[in-house]
């Protein structure tokens, strides 16, 4: 049971890895894209954000679709569409077509995270969910690492178009693997006998693995799930009303709007140009610094998820990491010495792992059949931030353009970057206040 679910999760998580690869690759490709499409900072911001313009509003529908049709079909369809979008982007000859192609990438990628977490809700116990959420986010962090120095090396060797096409071939193979091997529930995988009784006896923890899947939960709740474990349309509509009607949902969304929005803007687009323009380092060295930040993404989520499961604490860790995030960008706003930047990026991305606990908080507030819906709603807020902030910060940087170009890309002033990171720190303050409010409300409900 453990090996089977780990193997299936790995296939889905590998697909999500490439979602994060493509949503952050523009940081390394920024100069190449600026030269290819003769783009300004604001135009690069729009190109980067085109992924999120589609990705963000689809998080709620994605949650409904995953709840309705299951992780296997939705995951395979989404990753297949992403593959087509990546190939189109690599072959684009104009900024307009590149914008549209990257939007298709966002469309396909929009379902992978929610689908993977829905799989985890079906296959893993409740006391393992935060840990598995952490590992899933860590997979995204690995994608971010691949989008730094490895991508810079590949781009230097074969050009950005060929390197991008190679990733399309890889996700094409993963699409076939998801369609062929992943199963939505243990019952569909033929391991129903290892569900509530055998699986928990093997783990020795007395929790019902099969009961945490959608099929068992909806059957127990009388929600009319089909034999495939999919919720009915009436179920998902009711789920949306419940989730959106809670103030806690909006607080969790505000936290992700600020933290995810800033991190994907800075690490996914402006981090590398900041280092090149401000410190005069090479593209390869700048991408290595951003790689260090993505290592924080990888280690932060599983460590903080496991710590949260062990301590039984959620909101306290969200508050602490939101504050840590704010301090990190406040340090960048003063433009510290170059050796300080990599550790600060690391800390800012570790904070992602802490605020990702809002997904566990949301899941624990609702029955398992609502897992995809609550994840989609809250996740959508985060990616609205990632959609809005790149163009905003790009516009700020354009206002402080030096008037010079380097290899066809604009060079921005240090003061412009100070303003941009000041906005990022202000967003962190908003996230911290929202986290404190959420903590207070959750403590009141729990009687703590």
N, C-alpha and C positions, 0 to 999 in steps of 0.2 A: 504493500500500500504506500509506504513512504517513498520507495524508489520510483514507483509509477507516477505519483503526483509530482515528485520533484522533477522528473524528466519532462512531463507535460508542461509544468510551469516554466521550465527552462526554455522550451520552444517559444512560448508566448512572450516571455521576458526578452528573448533575443529579438523578436519583432519590435518590442517597445524600445529596446536599445537603439535601433536605427531611427525610430521616431525622434528621439532626442538628438541623435547624430545630425539629422537634417535640420532640426530647428535651431541648432547652435553652430552649424558649420559656416554660417555667413561671417563669423568673426575672423576666421582664417582666410576665407575667400573674399573678404571685403575689398582689398586692393585689386584683386583680379576682376571682381565684378564691376568695380568702379571704372577700371580701364576698358573692360569689354563693352559696357553699356553707357560709358561716359556719364556716370551718375553722381549727383551731389549727395551730401550727407543725409538730407531729408529723403531723397529718393532711395538711398540705400536702406534707410530706416523703414520706408514703406515696403520695399522688396522683402526685407527680413520679416516684417510684420504681416505680410500677406499670408504666410502660413497660419498665423494666429487669428487673422480676420475670419477665417473659416473654422479653425480648430476651436476657438473659444465658444461661439454660439452653438456649436454642435455637441458640447459636452452634455447638456441635458437630454437632447434627442438620443445621443449615443448611449446614455444610461438606460433610457427607455428601451432602445433597440436591443441592448445586451440583455436586459431583464426579459425581454420578449423572445429573443431568438437564440440566446446563449453565446458563450465566448468563442466557440469553435467557428461557427459560420460567420459571425460578425468580425472576428479577428482575421480570418483568412481573406474575407472580402475587403476589409480595410487595408491590410498590408498589400494586397494585390493592386489596389487603386494607388496606394503610395508609390509602388514600384513604377507604375506607368507615369505618374507625375514627376518622379525623379529623372526618368529617362527623357521626358519632354523638357525639363529644366536644363539638363545637360546639353540639349541640342538647340536651345533657344537662341535666336539671333537678334532679339530686341528686348528692351526692358519690359515692354507690355506683355510679351509672351512669357518671359521669365516670371513676371508677377503672377500670371494666370497659372503657370505650371506649378509654382511654389504653393499657390492656393490649393491645387489638387493634392499636393503632398500633405498639406494640412487636413484636407478632407479625409483622405485615407487614414492618416495617422490618428485622427480624433477618437477612434474607438479602441485603440490598443491598450491604453492604461486602464480604462474602465473594464474592458474585457478581462484583463489579467487579474484585476482585483476581484471581479465577479467569480472568476475561476477559484481564487483563493477562498472566497466566502463559501463556495460549494465544497471544496476539498479539504480545508484546514479547520481546526478547532478555533473557537472564539479567542482563546488565550494565546493563539499563534498568529492572529491576524495582523497585529501591529508589527510583529517581526517580519512577516511576509510582505507587508506594505513597504517596510524598510528595504528588504532585498529587491523588491520591484523597482523602487526609486533608485537603488544602487545600480541596477542594470542600466537605467537611464544615464547615471553618472559615467558608466563605462562607455556609453555612446558619446558622451561629451568629451571624454578623454581621447577617443578615436578621432574626434573632430578638431583636435588641437595639433600637436606635433606630428602624429602619424599622417593626418591629412595634409599638413604643410609639406612634409617630405614627399608624399605622393603627388601633390600638386606641382612641386618643383621638378619632379622627375618626368611626369607624363602630361601635366597640364590639368586644370580644374575640370574640364569637360570629361576627359577619360577617367579621371579618378571618381567623378560622380557617377558615371555610367557603371563602373565596377560595383558600386554600392547597390545600384538597381538590380544587377544580376544576383547579388547576394540575397536581397530581400525577396526576389522572385523565388529562390529556392526555399526560403523560410515560409513563404506563403503556402507552398505545396506541403511542407511539413505540418503546418498547423491544420490544414484541411484534411490531411491523411491520418494524423496520429492523435490530435487533441480530442478529448471528450469532455462534455460540459459537467458531468456529475460522475461520482464513483459508480453509480448504477449503470450508466451508459458505458462505462469502461469494463463492465463485467466483474466489478469487485464489490458489489453490493453486500455480499456476505461478510466483507471486512469493514462494514460501516459501523453502526452504533455499538455493536458488541465487540467484534474481533479487533477492530482498529484501536479502540480505546483500551482494550485489554493489553494489546501489544505495547501501547504507549504508557500504560500504567497510570493514566491521569484521570480516568473516569469521565472524560468528555465525549460527546457523541459526534464523531466525524460526519457520518452520513446525515445526522440530524441538522448539521449546519448547512448542508446543501439546500438549494432552493426547493427541490422536490419534497424533501421531508418537512421543511418548514412550512411550505404552503399547504401541504396536506394536513399538517397539524392545525394550522390556522383556518382551514376551510376556505382557502383562497382560490380553489379551482384550478390549480396548476395541471397542465397536461402531463402525459407520461414522459415527456421529454424534459420536464422540470421548468418549462417556460411559463411566466406569468401571463394572465389574460390582459387584454387592452384595458378593461375596466380597472384591473388592479393597478396598472402603471399610472393611469390618470389619477386615481385616488392617492397613490404614492406621491405624485408631484404636488398635489394640493397640500398634503401633510408636510412635506419637506420644505416647500417654499413658504409655508405659513409660519414657520418657526423663526424667531429672532436669532437663535443660535446659528442657523444656517447662514444668515447674512453676516454675522460676526466672523464665522469661519471663512466665508468668502472674501471678506475685507482683508483678512490676514494674508490669504493666498494672493489676492490681487496685488498687494504691495510687495510681498517677498518674492513670489515667483515672477511677477512682472518685472521687477528690477533685476533679479538675477539672470533671467533669460535675455534681457536687454543688454546688460553689461557683459556678461560672460559669452553671450551668443552673438554679439555684434560689436560693441564699442570697446571691449576690454583690450583686444589686440591693437587697434589703432591708438588707444590711449597710451599704451606702453611704447609704441613706435614713435608717436609724435612727442611725447613728454620726456622720455628717457633716451631716445635715439638708438634703441636696440634694434636688432634685426627681427624680421618676421618670425624666423624659427625660434629665437630666444623668447620673443613675446608670447608665442603660442605655447611654449613650455611653461611659462608663468601661469597662463590660463589653465593649462593641464593640471597644475598643482591645485588650483581652485576646484577643478572637477574631481580630483581625488577626495576632496572634502565632501563632495556630493556623493561619492561612492561609499565612503566609510561612515558618514554621518547618519544616513538613514537607517541602515541595519543596526548600528550601535545604539542609537537613541530609541529605535523601535523595540529592540530587545530589552533595553533598560526600562522603558515604559511598561512592557509586559511584566518584567520582574518586580518592579516597584508598585505596579497598579496605579501609576500616576500618569495623567495625560496633560491636563491644562497647565500644570506647573511647568512642565518642560516646554510647552508652546510659548509661555510667557518668557522664560529664560532665553530661548533661542531667538525669539523676535527681538529682544533687547540686544543680544549679541550681534544680530544682523545690523541693527541700527548703529551700533558702535563701530562696526567694521566699515560701513560706508562713510561715517563721519571722519574716520581716519583717512580714507581715500580722498575726501573732499579737501584735506589740507595738503595733498600731494606729498606723501612721505618719501623718504629715501627709497631707492629702487629695491634693496633687499627686503624691505618691509612689505612690499606689494603682494608677493606670492603668499606669505602667511595670512595676510588679510583676506585675499581671495578665498583661501582655504576655509577660514572662519565663516565667511559669508555663505559659502556653499554648505558647510556643516549645518548652518542654521536651517537650510532647506529640509534637512532630515527631521529637525524638531517640529517645524510647523506642519510637516506632512502628517503628524499625529492627528490633525483635525479630521482626516479621513477615518481614522479609527474612532474618534469621538462621534462623528456622524453615524457611523455604522452601529455603534453601541446604543444609540438613541432610538433605533428602529429595528423591526424584525429583519431577518436575513433576506427576505424577498424584496426588500427595498434597497439592498446594497448598491446595485448599479445606479439607481436613481439618485440617491443622496450623494454618491461619489461624483456623478455627472454634474449635478447642480453646483456643488462646492468647487469642483475642478474648473468649471466654466468661469467662475470669478477670477481664478488665478490667470487664466489665459486671456481674459479680457485685458488684464494688466499688461500681459506680454504683447497684446495687439496694439494697445494705445501708447505705451511708453517709448518704443523705439523711434517713432516719428517725432514725438515730443522732444526727446533728448537729441535726436538728429537735428531738429530745428534750432535748439539751443546752440549746438556746436556750429551750425552754419552761420549763426549770428556772430560767432567769434572765429570765423575762418581767417587765416592769415593772408589769404589771397594767393598762396603758393600751392603747388602740387608736387607730389613726389611719386615718380613712376605712374603718373596719371591719376593719382588719388589725392584728395584734398588734405591739407595739413591744418590742424586746429590748434588754437592757443591753449596754454595751460589754464588760463582763467576760465575758458569755456568748459574744460573738464571739471574744474572746481564747482562751477554752477551745476553741471549735470550730476555730480556725485552728491552735492548738497540736496538736490531734489530726491535722490535715492535715499539719503539719510532721513529726510522728512517723511518719506513713505514708510520707512522703518518705524518711525515714531508712531505713525497712525496704526501700523500693525501691532505694535506693543500695547497701545491703548485698547485696541479691539480684543487682544488676547487677555488682558486684565479683566475686561468686561465679561468675556466668555468664561473665564475662570470663576468669577464671582457668581455668575448665573448657574454654572454647573455645580459649584459648591453648595449653593442654596438648595438646588433640587435634590442633591445627594444627602443634605443635612450635615455636610462636613463643616 
